[in-house]
Amino acid sequence: MNSTRFTLTVTTAICLVFCLLRAAWAAPDPRITLVSPTHGAVYAPGDPITFNVNVDPAVVVSKVYVIPRMDSGLPHYILTSAPYEKVDTIPLDHHGEILITIGVEDQTGTLLEGPQISVFVRSTVPPDKLEVENISVIATGFPVSAAEMTSNNPLIHVYGYYNGEQRNIAGAQYGTTYTSSDTSVATVDSRGWVTPHQYGIAYVTVANSGVTAFSQVKIKTPNNRLLAPIEQTANVTIVNASGFRLDTKSRQYIQRLTLRNDGSLPIPFPVHIVLSDFPEGVYLLGGGRTKVVTPLESRYKFIKFEPRYDWWPPGVEVTVDLSFGNRDGRPITYTSRFFSGLDL
């Protein structure tokens, strides 16, 4: 048999044995400790990693097994003499979690389970872009029960793209940070787990090595669709307002507005422009009339976004065409405000 193939067969068999036996073992043997590496340690590709296993002298050791997860690029190590230590190097092409299992075979051939830990390999270069998931939690009350948290799975998944390769980089161990725009609605811990506190919408800024993305977090009840309007006027800039063009066929006055979200956060959909303070005889065509936004009965129009976003991102411009009736041909003036949400 080829020696290389034989080595692979043996180490694979060892791995399978430990994977099968771990399910039956209740707890690691306290006489076996892993001095190095420590659980949760963070490495970079190319870093040295030292495996150092300590076994109680009362155990007569035949072999010590150090078994990194097979996809880590690290081999499995069989140590036969004290000190049970091995130094190796994190492969340059590896990233992510490395699960490490320790086992000891005593002189009788009995396998003793040692500790199982995870270390993490963090990229030394920033991702080209981040992709994050939005969170929607349906709660019946606060604090949210553990069962509701589990069923909603309020974890913000984060993926980084490196030269086209997608990697899971959720959590502080990969240098990812989370900042909630409204901690009264939801907070996020260093792992990306969301804790709801009250009904509403918050945006979590996810950052890694200077690259950022947003996750929209909605906390609602089965009967609460978060319809209350939120004024966004301070965040919206009218970049350009064209003159009024008379459509000779319809006799409507058309104005095109270019709008930009100049806030630091996304604006949740739907977004409407609300117009008021028209001169007598001037009125907005289409849309609806406000019922809760003052001045009551003000005209509003839905702002359509192309291409379709999940929200209105910061810095993005959008155009909206307004059509006016003008019975007396007076100069058209108005006051504009912007709102997100429904039930205006």
Residue, then its C-alpha position, 0 to 999 in steps of 0.5 A: m500500500n502507498s505510504t501516503r494513502f496509508t497515512l490518510t486512511v489511518t488519520t481518517a479512521i481516527c477522526l471517524v472513531f472520535c466523531l462516533l465516540r464523542a456522541a456517547w461520552a458525557a464529558p471530557d476526561p478532566r485528566i486531559t487538558l489543552v494548554s495551547p491553543t485556547h478556545g476562541a483564539v484568533y489567528a491569521p493565515g500563515d501564523p504559527i499554532t502550537f498544540n500542547v496537551n497536558v495529561d495527568p501522570a496517573v494516566v499511562v499514555s500510549k498515544v495522544y491524538v490532536i485532530p483539527r477539522m478535516d477541512s482546515g488544511l492541518p493534518h491530524y497529529i499522533l504524539t507518543s512521548a511527553p511533552y505532547e506538543k506540536v508546532d505547525t503553521i495555519p495554511l495560507d488559504h484557510h479561513g474560518e473556524i477550526l474545530i480541534t478535538i483531543g483524545v488519549e489512548d492509554q496502555t490498555g487501548t482505551l480511548l479517553e476523550g479530551p477537550q474540544i475547542s474552536v479557534f478562528v482564522r481571520s483574513t488579513v485583507p478587507p472584504d471586497k463587499l459585505e452581504v448581510e441578512n435582515i431580521s424580522v422578529i414577531a413578538t407577543g410581549f417584552p422581554v421576548s421569550a426564549a422560544e420566540m427568540t429561537s423560532n425567529n432566529p434573530l442572528i444577523h448572518v454576515y458574509g464577506y466576499y474576497n476575490g469572488e469567494q464568499r466567507n462567513i465572517a459573522g462575529a467579533q472573532y472575524g473582526t465584524t462589529y455591529t451598531s444598532s441605530d436605535t437601542s431602544v428597539a433592538t440591541v446586537d451583541s458581538r456575535g450578531w445576535v439581536t435582542p428585541h426591546q420594543y416595537g419598531i425598526a432599527y438599522v444595524t451598521v455591520a462593519n469589517s475592516g472599513v467595509t460596511a453594510f446595513s441590516q434592517v431589524k423589524i420588531k413587530t407583533p402579528n397584528n402590528r405591521l409598523l404602519a405609523p408614519i415617521e418623518q424623514t424630512a431632515n434626511v432628504t434633500i431635493v437635489n434638483a427641482s425642474g421647472f413646471r412643464l405644461d402638458t398640452k394634452s392633459r393640461q397638467y403641470i409636470q415637475r420632476l424632482t431629484l431626491r437624495n437620502d442624505g442621512s447616515l442610515p437607510i430610510p425604510f419603505p414605503v416613502h411618500i412626499v407630502l405637499s401642503d400650502f398650495p396657492e388657491g386653485v393649485y392642487l396635486l393630482g393623484g396620490g391621497r390625502t393625509k389622515v394623521v399627518t398635519p396639516l390634515e388633508s395634505r396631498y401625498k404621493f408614493i415615491k417609486f424606486e428603481p432599481r428595487y431596494d430593500w430600503w432607501p440607502p444613504g446617498v442614493e438619488v431617486t426621481v419623482d414626477l409630480s402632476f399639478g392641476n392649476r385652474d388659474g395658471r398661478p405660480i405653483t408653490y408648496t411645502s414638501r415633507f417626507f415620511s416613511g410608513l403607511d397610514l399617513 
